[in-house]
């Protein structure tokens, strides 16, 4: 069966892991395609909204694509295989196709592997499985991404070997660039380079951990009995395992100190290039003001602690760890702005509101914030207990309603949720008598109660059923009851709820309830303080009416 063909001018190059194309081999391939055409179809995928009008993108076969374009021009009908693929699927197939060819540089593999790790939200185990590598192979390739551009280029063009690059990747990039010309000019072997690097193993000057223990350590290369203060500043640690362990502990300590402020904190290392992106409001990679507020409450928003030699220990806040989602939000903002710009001025109000201009505080977008607070397990447990407590309180005030709910609960087969021990305790509290251990005794005791106490016992049974109810049924009961949480929750009495949130989530809460507006310029000042001070400040905002305001995350 003959493969379909597509005019090559409708196809654009894709994300090719291969950056180096041997000029001699490309010239030979181009001449072959000029004489015989493209024999093996290239793999392409459909695309939309391309600025240059392309309809397809190359997934695998860029060398053939380049050769055909050079040999026959944009009108050439090239044989293709068309597949509908996501970005992640396309990246995976492109990498596999190139890895299976022996002449692909490890640095090129590293770049694309990092892209796949990013699409999988940093899950290296899954990335290794998808690519078909072992985890150790993946980690070794990703470590190459700490190489400087000149070292990567040298590896791409086969000027240095993989072993050279792996050793240079352990150094700061400026040091790599100083060593590279020496390696090339003196033709140093991998073994010779290893000895050079081990001699100057780990710089104590750039160490981020407490170096007091290094003063008398035999592994300190500059250890001297006198003038030690000067020596330690320029010395090196020759015990890499100890140096690495202390560095890792320090990085973990930095990350731990940020956990109260951000939903997620990660230590990033070589190869994590595509696992995070700086969240921006405006510009080419901006998500827009309202979406940025929502992102602050997302479980994938947080801070990165650098584990890279050039920026070891540095904290990068405002990071999005779901790069694919971020790209979608950026694309949505750009599309919305384009659509708004194309719409006639008189019709912008008829459909969706136009994008808000800078300083426009009355925009429709500002009236409908899309912010949310993360539904962590702690928040879910808090919310469920709030529903139970509010329902218990209202049901206890209406015996007739309690009776109706109890009958419905029994009809639905949920009466098993009412524990006999719970009812026994309630009976004992009501009558000051121990409940009987036999059915005959219980019948006699209930029959002897007056109507008022029987109603109270019915209420007690309903309350017990509510306490034992699964969350899905509890939510259904709340909806039927039309439970109004505004009568049961107040922020000023809910310090425990605030303490469950990160500072970023508290900003979302302040936006949602209207506290930011009341604080005005004092908002930024408040959130510049510690978490404990922010909590205290939010509980005592002058001029803010706390009544009747419940965050959406507590709703049913």
C-alpha positions, -999 to +999 in steps of 0.1 A: +000+000+000+014+034-011+019+060+015+001+094+012+020+124+002+019+160+014+034+192-002+065+197+018+059+235+020+029+227+043+052+209+068+074+227+094+104+212+113+095+198+147+114+194+180+143+174+168+167+162+196+194+161+170+211+195+167+243+185+148+239+173+112+271+161+096+275+182+065+291+155+044+264+130+053+237+156+046+252+164+012+252+127+003+216+123+014+204+153-005+220+140-037+203+106-031+169+123-027+175+144-058+180+112-079+156+088-062+132+109-041+123+101-005+119+064-002+111+060+035+081+082+046+086+108+073+064+108+104+043+140+108+015+152+130-013+178+123-010+212+139-032+243+142-029+280+143+006+281+128+017+317+121+033+307+088+004+286+076+020+252+081-005+223+086+019+196+098+050+192+119+078+167+115+080+142+143+107+118+129+127+121+097+140+156+097+171+147+078+150+134+049+128+165+052+158+188+049+173+168+020+139+169+001+135+206+007+170+213-005+168+190-035+132+197-048+119+229-031+086+236-013+064+221-040+077+185-036+052+159-027+069+140+001+056+106+013+044+108+049+029+088+077+004+110+096-004+105+133-024+126+157+000+131+187+003+151+219+034+171+226+046+144+250+040+116+225+057+135+197+087+142+219+089+106+229+088+092+193+113+118+181+138+108+209+133+071+203+138+074+166+170+093+171+184+072+200+181+041+178+206+057+155+241+052+167+255+086+157+233+108+180+253+127+206+245+120+243+240+158+248+213+158+222+196+129+240+199+148+273+181+179+260+151+159+247+150+136+277+148+167+299+119+179+278+101+146+284+108+148+321+092+183+321+061+170+303+058+143+330+060+169+358+094+158+369+087+121+373+120+106+362+110+070+368+080+074+344+102+093+319+128+064+319+100+039+313+085+060+284+119+064+267+129+029+273+160+037+294+171+025+328+168+052+355+206+054+359+210+060+321+184+088+323+201+104+353+235+103+336+221+120+305+203+147+324+234+155+344+250+166+311+227+196+311+249+212+337+276+215+310+282+249+296+271+257+260+307+254+247+311+219+264+278+207+249+288+220+215+322+202+218+303+170+227+278+175+198+306+179+173+326+150+187+355+172+198+354+157+233+342+123+246+312+116+268+335+108+297+350+143+294+315+159+295+303+139+325+333+150+345+330+186+335+293+186+344+303+184+381+320+219+379+307+254+377+303+265+341+330+292+342+355+265+353+343+242+325+350+268+300+386+274+313+393+236+312+378+229+278+405+245+257+432+228+277+415+194+272+412+200+234+447+215+228+466+190+250+443+161+240+438+151+277+423+117+282+392+111+304+415+095+330+438+126+331+409+149+334+395+129+363+428+132+382+428+170+376+392+174+389+397+152+419+428+172+429+406+203+432+375+183+442+350+204+461+356+241+468+351+250+505+349+286+495+316+280+477+302+254+501+268+264+515+270+243+547+286+251+581+323+246+576+333+247+612+339+209+612+362+213+582+388+232+603+406+201+616+395+176+589+423+157+572+404+159+539+408+197+538+436+202+512+447+235+526+448+224+563+475+243+581+482+248+618+487+285+614+468+311+594+439+286+590+414+313+586+429+322+553+435+287+542+400+275+546+387+302+523+406+288+494+408+251+504+392+221+488+375+190+503+389+158+489+361+137+505+334+142+479+309+118+496+310+139+528+309+172+509+278+160+489+260+147+520+265+180+539+254+200+508+223+178+504+213+182+541+217+220+538+195+221+506+169+200+524+170+224+553+164+254+530+135+236+513+119+226+546+120+263+557+099+272+527+071+246+531+048+269+551+050+295+524+045+275+493+023+244+484+053+227+468+091+231+472+116+212+451+153+209+450+162+211+413+193+196+398+208+192+363+182+179+339+153+195+356+153+224+331+118+217+318+102+207+351+095+243+362+089+278+347+088+312+363+051+322+367+046+356+349+016+378+346+025+398+314+048+394+284+052+365+260+050+339+287+025+357+309-007+339+320-027+370+328-036+387+362-066+366+372-050+333+361-019+342+380-039+346+412-054+311+406-020+297+400-009+308+434-034+283+450-024+255+427-006+224+441+020+228+413+029+263+423+059+269+447+096+275+450+127+258+437+160+254+456+189+252+432+212+222+435+233+234+405+269+243+410+265+279+396+236+288+419+238+262+447+214+270+475+196+299+457+158+300+461+136+308+431+101+316+442+070+319+420+077+286+401+051+266+382+060+229+382+034+219+355+050+234+324+024+219+301-004+235+320+015+268+320+019+267+282-019+261+278-027+291+301-003+313+282-018+302+249-053+308+262-044+344+273-028+352+239-058+338+221-083+358+242-063+390+236-062+383+198-100+376+198-107+408+218-085+428+194-103+414+163-138+420+177-155+453+167-155+478+195-193+478+198-196+441+201-170+434+228-196+436+255-220+413+238-200+381+243-171+375+266-156+406+282-126+421+266-092+417+282-088+442+310-065+471+304-038+480+328-053+499+357-089+490+348-103+480+382-139+477+370-133+450+344-156+420+343-125+398+347-119+413+381-155+408+391-152+370+385-119+358+399-111+322+392-090+317+423-093+286+445-076+272+476-059+238+473-081+210+486-054+193+507-063+164+529-062+187+560-086+211+543-109+183+532-111+169+568-117+203+582-145+210+557-162+176+564-162+182+601-176+217+596-205+202+576-212+176+603-211+201+631-234+225+613-259+198+603-259+184+639-267+218+653-296+226+629-311+191+631-310+192+669-333+222+668-361+205+648-374+172+661-398+167+631-370+173+606-347+149+625-374+122+624-379+126+586-341+125+580-338+094+602-365+076+582-349+085+549-315+074+562-330+040+572-348+036+539-315+041+521-298+014+541-276+038+561-289+030+595-259+007+600-239+039+605-256+044+638-235+026+664-252+009+694-226+022+718-232+058+707-269+054+712-264+037+745-243+067+757-269+092+745-297+072+763-276+071+795-271+109+793-308+115+787-322+092+814-293+088+838-298+050+834-276+023+819-290+009+787-301-028+788-279-054+771-311-072+759-337-063+733-365-069+759-348-044+782-344-018+755-381-021+745-392-016+780-370+014+786-381+032+754-418+024+760-415+040+795-401+073+781-423+103+776-429+118+742-404+146+747-375+123+756-384+100+727-381+130+704-347+138+719-336+101+714-347+104+678-327+135+673-297+117+689-301+088+665-301+113+635-270+130+648-253+097+652-262+088+616-248+121+604-215+114+623-211+080+607-221+090+572-197+088+542-187+121+527-206+116+495-239+110+514-231+139+538-227+163+509-260+151+494-278+158+528-262+192+530-276+201+496-310+188+504-310+207+537-298+238+519-272+242+547-261+278+550-225+278+563-225+316+568-243+309+600-217+284+612-183+298+601-164+330+608-128+336+598-120+354+631-129+322+650-110+299+625-073+304+632-068+266+628-081+268+592-057+296+583-028+277+598-035+249+573-029+272+544+004+284+529+010+321+526+002+319+489-031+303+497-038+330+523-034+356+496-060+338+475-083+338+506-078+375+511-087+382+475-118+360+477-132+374+509-123+410+500-096+415+527-070+427+502-093+456+491-097+467+527-060+464+535-050+484+505-013+493+505-009+474+538-016+441+521+020+437+507+034+449+540+014+422+559+025+394+536+061+404+538+060+391+574+062+356+588+033+332+585+023+335+621+022+373+618+001+370+586-024+347+603-027+372+632-031+401+608-058+384+588-078+377+620-078+414+630-083+436+599-097+470+609-129+480+590-135+445+576-168+428+582-161+391+588-198+381+590-213+360+562-181+354+543-171+318+537-143+307+513-155+285+483-132+257+493-154+250+524-186+247+503-204+215+496 
